[in-house]
């Protein structure tokens, strides 16, 4: 999805959190549209501070990631 918006990412994460039957598809869409490779971990195994976070808070954490080169 080119030019995916913050609101669209929130909806994707919300559907995953809600256990949508198409969760696998939504995780693929999420992975294709964010730089953070462990985005699903923030949903299923949140770090301290993100337990019980809203979909918007999770998306903010995903988008805060900045890759770096070694």
C-alpha positions as CSV (number, residue, x, y, z in Angstrom):
1,X,0.0,0.0,0.0
2,X,1.8,3.1,-1.1
3,X,1.3,6.2,1.2
4,X,-0.3,4.3,4.0
5,X,-1.6,6.8,6.6
6,X,-1.2,6.7,10.4
7,X,-5.0,6.2,10.7
8,X,-4.8,3.2,8.3
9,X,-2.0,1.7,10.4
10,X,-4.0,2.2,13.5
11,X,-6.9,0.4,12.0
12,X,-4.6,-2.5,10.9
13,X,-3.2,-2.8,14.5
14,X,-6.7,-2.5,16.0
15,X,-7.9,-5.4,13.8
16,X,-5.0,-7.5,14.9
17,X,-5.6,-6.7,18.6
18,X,-9.3,-7.6,18.2
19,X,-8.3,-11.0,16.8
20,X,-9.7,-10.5,13.3
21,X,-9.9,-13.7,11.3
22,X,-7.6,-12.1,8.7
23,X,-4.9,-11.3,11.3
24,X,-2.2,-13.0,9.1
25,X,-3.1,-10.7,6.2
26,X,-3.0,-7.6,8.4
27,X,0.4,-8.5,9.8
28,X,1.7,-8.8,6.2
29,X,0.3,-5.4,5.3
30,X,1.8,-3.9,8.5
31,X,5.3,-5.5,7.8
32,X,5.2,-4.2,4.2
33,X,4.5,-0.6,5.3
34,X,6.8,0.0,8.3
35,X,10.6,-0.1,8.7
36,X,10.4,-1.8,12.1
37,X,10.9,-5.6,11.5
38,X,9.6,-6.5,14.9
39,X,6.4,-4.6,14.7
40,X,4.3,-7.7,15.5
41,X,6.2,-8.2,18.7
42,X,5.0,-4.8,19.9
43,X,1.4,-6.2,19.5
44,X,1.9,-9.7,20.8
45,X,4.8,-9.2,23.3
46,X,4.8,-5.6,24.3
47,X,7.8,-4.2,26.2
48,X,7.3,-2.5,29.5
49,X,5.3,0.6,29.1
50,X,3.3,-0.7,26.2
51,X,1.3,-3.4,28.0
52,X,-2.4,-2.6,27.4
53,X,-1.5,0.2,24.9
54,X,-4.1,1.4,22.4
55,X,-3.6,0.7,18.7
56,X,-2.5,4.3,18.3
57,X,0.1,4.1,20.9
58,X,1.5,0.9,19.3
59,X,1.6,2.6,15.9
60,X,3.4,5.5,17.4
61,X,6.0,3.1,18.9
62,X,6.3,1.4,15.5
63,X,6.8,4.6,13.6
64,X,9.3,6.0,16.2
65,X,11.8,3.3,15.1
66,X,14.6,4.7,13.0
67,X,16.9,2.1,11.2
68,X,20.6,2.7,11.3
69,X,23.5,1.2,9.4
70,X,26.4,-0.5,11.0
